[in-house]
């Protein structure tokens, strides 16, 4: 097999893996980095078939361009496709608002809706007489690990191996060649139960002293996970952004969610912000869960502007912040790009590692469990940290644009 790395080589984001086998060519994921300005993958060759492992924009974002250009079939779960459409339209809206060009428009989003081919987790199916198998990836609801059965190849583009409040963890898939993300190579996550307790205690302390808590969260997966944790507090929660709409879609696919009934109850009772007046009410209440997760736009900017100089208040980051994003700048420099101006943030800034990615030791255990002869590491800023502990297989760390032959 030959694989060309169109994106995600020695970096986190804009994943695209172009694969050639005897008798079939296919692409696995095709996304862009949601920073300002966005970073796009290398242009894909003409391709008939593509797999979309999950809806996050760094894996899905360029699929409309692909389909409109090549009439490509996109194989994914129905939930992934439905959420991806929402994210495509939101990306367009953001580009229009910022007055910048974008690789596709509304017409291309309509085109991809006709090109999706739906299979669900644990389904097996044939493409050009090659058998494929979708395994649960444990990352977000509807996410999959793609196995090419006869060729003994597996693509683990974003995985989590531990059970969270929202989904169950991924299990190893026996294979000869494993393509696997390394977002958290070199970094282990803290104990989940202890961290959730610290997170709740921190929020309660801030609220008791009269502060406000702003929690930027990805609309897909993280909003729902954090809502399930915050619900234990019994505090009034306000939700701003498209997390509510995404949650409504997820709740139609009960088979992918661990605590469906509880999540449904939470989103029936949560206070949703519909207007500017609602935003003021949310701020007065004090506990706000809002998009965007990387602080690159959306309602979160308004809230941070209001609390940035209040030492009693806090912004609590709950997920990985890609280099070049507002969230990364906030964590590293305590400043953000606020309406085009770099502005210091003087309120408290905290980070809790509620990642939906496997940590270093979990990745290593998963890789060993797959028993591969070859391991290709991508979607990582520090792939060597993982590679140095893989002494049981041939390890490849490709650059963007590089072709590897296995």
C-alpha positions in Angstrom: 0.0 0.0 0.0 1.0 3.6 -0.6 -0.3 6.4 1.6 0.2 10.1 1.0 -0.2 12.5 4.0 -2.3 15.4 2.8 -2.5 16.9 6.3 -1.9 15.9 9.9 1.8 15.1 9.4 3.7 16.2 12.6 0.8 18.5 13.5 -2.6 18.3 15.1 -5.4 19.0 12.7 -6.4 19.1 8.9 -6.1 15.4 8.6 -6.1 13.7 5.2 -4.8 10.3 4.4 -4.8 9.3 0.7 -4.4 5.6 0.2 -3.6 3.4 -2.8 -4.0 -0.4 -2.8 -4.1 -2.8 -5.7 -7.6 -2.4 -6.9 -8.8 0.5 -4.8 -7.9 4.1 -3.8 -9.6 5.9 -0.9 -9.2 8.9 1.3 -9.6 8.8 5.1 -10.8 12.2 6.5 -10.2 15.6 4.9 -10.3 18.6 7.3 -8.9 22.0 8.0 -7.5 23.7 11.1 -10.1 26.1 12.5 -7.7 28.9 13.3 -7.4 32.4 11.9 -6.8 32.2 9.0 -7.7 28.5 8.6 -4.9 26.1 7.4 -6.0 23.7 4.7 -4.7 20.3 3.7 -2.8 19.5 0.5 -5.2 19.3 -2.5 -6.4 15.7 -2.9 -6.0 13.8 -6.2 -9.3 12.8 -7.8 -10.8 10.1 -5.6 -14.0 8.1 -5.8 -14.4 7.0 -2.2 -13.6 8.6 1.1 -14.2 7.8 4.8 -15.2 10.3 7.4 -14.4 9.0 10.9 -16.2 11.8 12.8 -17.6 15.3 12.3 -15.0 17.5 13.9 -14.0 20.1 11.4 -10.3 19.2 11.5 -11.3 15.8 10.0 -14.5 16.7 8.1 -14.1 20.3 7.0 -12.9 19.9 3.4 -15.3 17.0 2.4 -17.8 19.4 0.6 -14.9 20.7 -1.6 -13.9 17.1 -2.3 -17.4 16.0 -3.3 -18.2 19.0 -5.5 -14.9 18.5 -7.3 -14.8 14.7 -7.8 -18.3 13.5 -7.0 -16.8 11.4 -4.2 -18.8 9.0 -2.1 -18.3 9.6 1.6 -18.8 6.7 4.0 -19.7 7.6 7.5 -22.3 7.0 10.2 -25.6 8.9 9.8 -25.0 10.9 13.0 -21.6 12.0 11.8 -23.0 13.2 8.5 -25.9 15.1 10.2 -23.5 16.9 12.6 -21.0 17.6 9.8 -23.6 19.5 7.8 -24.2 21.8 10.8 -20.4 22.5 11.2 -20.0 23.2 7.4 -22.7 25.8 7.5 -21.3 27.3 10.7 -17.8 27.5 9.1 -19.3 29.3 6.1 -21.1 31.7 8.4 -17.9 32.5 10.3 -16.0 33.1 7.0 -18.7 35.4 5.8 -18.7 37.3 9.1 -14.9 37.8 8.9 -15.0 38.8 5.2 -12.6 36.1 4.0 -12.8 33.7 1.2 -13.7 30.0 1.7 -13.0 26.9 -0.4 -16.7 26.2 -0.9 -20.2 27.6 -0.4 -23.8 26.6 0.3 -24.1 24.7 -3.0 -21.2 22.4 -2.1 -22.8 21.6 1.2 -25.9 20.6 -0.6 -23.9 18.4 -2.9 -22.2 16.4 -0.1 -25.5 15.7 1.5 -26.3 13.6 -1.6 -22.9 11.8 -1.5 -23.0 10.4 2.0 -23.2 6.6 2.2 -24.3 5.5 5.7 -23.0 2.6 7.7 -23.1 2.4 11.5 -20.7 1.3 14.2 -19.9 -2.4 14.0 -21.2 -2.7 10.4 -19.2 -4.6 7.7 -19.5 -3.6 4.0 -17.9 -4.0 0.6 -16.3 -1.4 -1.6 -14.8 -2.8 -4.9 -14.8 -6.3 -3.3 -12.8 -5.0 -0.3 -14.3 -5.6 3.1 -14.4 -2.7 5.5 -15.5 -2.7 9.2 -16.5 0.3 11.3 -15.5 0.0 14.9 -16.5 2.4 17.7 -13.7 5.0 18.2 -14.8 6.2 21.7 -14.1 9.8 20.7 -17.5 11.4 20.2 -20.9 9.8 19.5 -21.0 8.3 16.0 -17.2 8.3 15.6 -15.5 5.2 14.0 -12.2 3.5 13.5 -12.0 2.2 10.0 -10.6 -1.4 9.4 -9.7 -2.7 5.9 -10.3 -6.3 6.8 -8.6 -8.4 4.2 -5.5 -6.1 4.0 -5.3 -6.0 7.8 -5.1 -2.2 8.0 -6.8 0.0 10.6 -7.2 3.8 10.7 -7.6 5.2 14.2 -7.9 8.9 13.4 -9.2 10.2 16.8 -9.8 7.7 19.6 -10.4 7.5 23.3 -10.0 4.2 25.2 -11.6 5.2 28.5 -15.3 5.3 29.2 -16.5 8.9 29.7 -19.9 10.1 30.8 -21.0 10.3 27.2 -19.5 7.3 25.3 -17.7 4.0 25.9 -14.0 3.7 25.1 -12.5 2.1 21.9 -11.1 -1.4 21.9 -8.0 -2.6 20.0 -8.4 -4.0 16.5 -5.9 -6.7 15.4 -4.1 -5.5 12.3 -0.8 -5.7 10.5 -0.6 -1.9 9.8 -2.1 0.7 12.2 -2.5 4.4 11.4 -3.0 6.2 14.7 -3.4 9.7 16.0 -0.9 10.9 18.6 -2.5 14.1 19.8 -1.4 13.5 23.4 1.9 11.7 22.7 4.1 12.3 25.7 1.2 13.5 27.9 -0.9 11.4 30.3 -4.3 12.5 31.4 -5.0 12.9 35.2 -7.3 10.5 36.9 -10.8 11.2 35.5 -12.8 10.9 38.7 -10.4 13.1 40.7 -10.3 15.7 38.0 -14.1 15.9 37.7 -14.3 16.5 41.5 -11.6 19.2 41.3 -13.5 20.8 38.4 -16.8 20.9 40.3 -15.1 22.2 43.5 -13.3 25.0 41.5 -16.6 26.1 40.0 -18.5 26.1 43.3 -15.7 28.2 44.9 -15.8 30.8 42.1 -19.6 31.1 42.3 -19.6 31.3 46.1 -17.3 34.3 46.0 -19.5 36.1 43.5 -17.5 35.3 40.3 -18.7 34.2 36.9 -17.6 31.0 35.2 -17.2 30.8 31.4 -16.6 27.4 30.0 -15.7 27.3 26.3 -16.6 23.9 24.9 -16.7 22.2 21.5 -20.3 21.9 20.5 -19.8 18.3 19.4 -19.0 16.0 22.3 -17.5 18.3 24.9 -20.6 20.4 25.5 -22.6 17.2 26.3 -19.8 15.7 28.4 -19.4 18.8 30.5 -23.2 19.2 30.9 -23.4 15.7 32.3 -20.7 16.7 34.9 -22.1 20.1 35.8 -25.6 18.5 36.3 -24.3 17.0 39.6 -23.9 20.4 41.1 -27.5 21.4 41.1 -26.6 24.9 39.9 -28.4 26.8 37.2 -26.6 26.2 33.9 -26.8 28.5 30.8 -25.9 27.2 27.4 -25.0 29.5 24.5 -24.1 28.6 20.9 -24.8 25.5 18.8 -24.2 22.9 21.5 -28.0 22.7 22.1 -28.7 22.0 18.4 -26.0 19.4 18.2 -27.4 17.8 21.4 -30.8 17.5 19.9 -29.3 15.7 16.9 -27.3 13.3 19.1 -30.3 12.4 21.2 -31.9 11.0 18.0 -29.2 8.3 18.0 -29.5 6.7 21.4 -27.3 3.8 20.5 -24.2 6.0 20.6 -24.7 7.6 24.0 -24.2 6.0 27.4 -26.6 8.3 29.5 -29.3 9.1 26.9 -32.1 9.6 29.4 -30.1 11.8 31.7 -28.7 13.9 28.9 -32.2 14.3 27.5 -33.4 15.5 30.9 -30.5 18.0 31.2 -31.2 19.6 27.8 -34.9 19.8 28.6 -34.1 21.8 31.7 -31.0 23.8 30.7 -31.3 27.5 30.1 -30.6 28.2 26.5 -29.5 31.7 25.3 -31.6 32.9 22.4 -30.8 36.6 22.3 -28.7 39.5 23.6 -31.0 39.8 26.6 -30.6 36.1 27.3 -26.8 36.6 27.2 -27.1 39.3 29.9 -29.3 37.0 32.0 -26.7 34.1 31.6 -23.9 36.4 32.8 -25.9 37.5 35.8 -26.5 33.9 36.7 -22.8 33.1 36.4 -22.3 29.6 35.0 -22.1 29.5 31.2 -21.2 26.7 28.8 -20.6 28.2 25.4 -19.0 27.8 22.0 -16.4 28.0 20.5 -14.2 25.4 22.2 -11.0 27.0 20.9 -12.2 30.6 21.7 -11.8 31.5 18.0 -15.3 33.0 17.6 -18.8 32.6 18.7 -20.5 33.8 21.9 -17.5 33.0 24.1 -15.8 36.2 22.9 -18.6 38.4 24.3 -18.5 36.7 27.7 -14.7 36.9 28.1 -14.9 40.6 27.2 -17.3 41.1 30.1 -15.3 39.2 32.8 -11.7 39.7 31.6 -10.8 42.2 34.3 -12.7 40.6 37.2 -10.3 38.7 39.5 -13.2 36.8 41.0 -14.3 35.3 37.7 -12.7 32.6 35.6 -12.4 31.1 32.1 -12.1 27.3 32.3 -10.7 25.6 29.3 -11.7 21.9 29.0 -10.0 20.7 25.8 -7.0 20.6 23.5 -6.1 24.1 22.0 -4.5 23.9 18.6 -1.5 26.1 18.0 -2.5 29.5 16.5 -6.0 29.5 18.2 -7.2 32.1 20.7 -7.5 29.3 23.3 -3.9 28.4 23.0 -2.9 32.1 23.2 -5.1 32.4 26.3 -3.5 29.5 28.1 0.1 30.4 27.2 0.0 34.2 27.3 -3.2 35.2 29.1 -4.4 37.2 26.1 -6.8 36.8 23.2 -7.6 38.5 19.9 -10.7 40.4 21.0 -12.5 41.9 18.0 -9.2 42.3 16.2 -7.1 43.6 19.1 -4.8 41.6 21.3 -6.1 42.0 24.8 -4.9 40.9 28.2 -7.2 38.6 30.2 -6.8 39.4 33.9 -9.4 37.1 35.3 -8.5 33.6 36.4 -7.7 31.1 33.6 -7.8 27.4 34.4 -7.3 24.2 32.3 -8.9 20.9 33.0 -7.9 18.0 30.7 -11.3 16.7 29.7 -9.9 15.3 26.5 -11.8 13.0 24.2 -8.4 11.7 23.0 -6.4 8.8 24.5 -3.4 9.9 26.6 0.1 8.7 26.1 -0.1 5.4 28.1 -3.6 4.7 26.8 -2.3 5.1 23.2 0.6 2.8 23.8 -1.6 0.1 25.4 -4.1 0.4 22.5 -1.3 0.1 19.9 0.1 -3.0 21.7 -3.4 -4.5 21.8 -3.6 -4.2 18.0 -0.4 -6.2 17.6 0.7 -4.4 14.5 3.9 -4.9 12.5 3.8 -1.3 11.2 2.6 1.8 13.0 2.1 5.2 11.3 1.9 8.1 13.7 0.1 11.3 12.6 -2.1 14.1 14.1 0.6 14.8 16.6 3.0 17.6 17.5 5.3 15.2 19.4 5.1 11.8 17.6 8.7 10.9 18.7 7.5 10.7 22.3 5.3 7.8 21.4 7.6 6.3 18.8 10.5 5.8 21.2 8.4 3.4 23.2 7.2 1.3 20.2 10.0 -1.3 20.0 7.7 -4.0 18.8 6.8 -2.6 15.3 8.2 -0.6 12.5 7.3 3.1 13.1 6.6 5.7 10.4 6.3 9.5 11.2 5.5 11.1 7.8 5.6 14.8 7.0 2.8 16.5 5.1 3.2 15.7 1.4 5.2 12.6 2.0 4.3 9.2 0.5 5.0 6.1 2.6 5.1 2.6 1.1 4.3 -0.4 3.3 
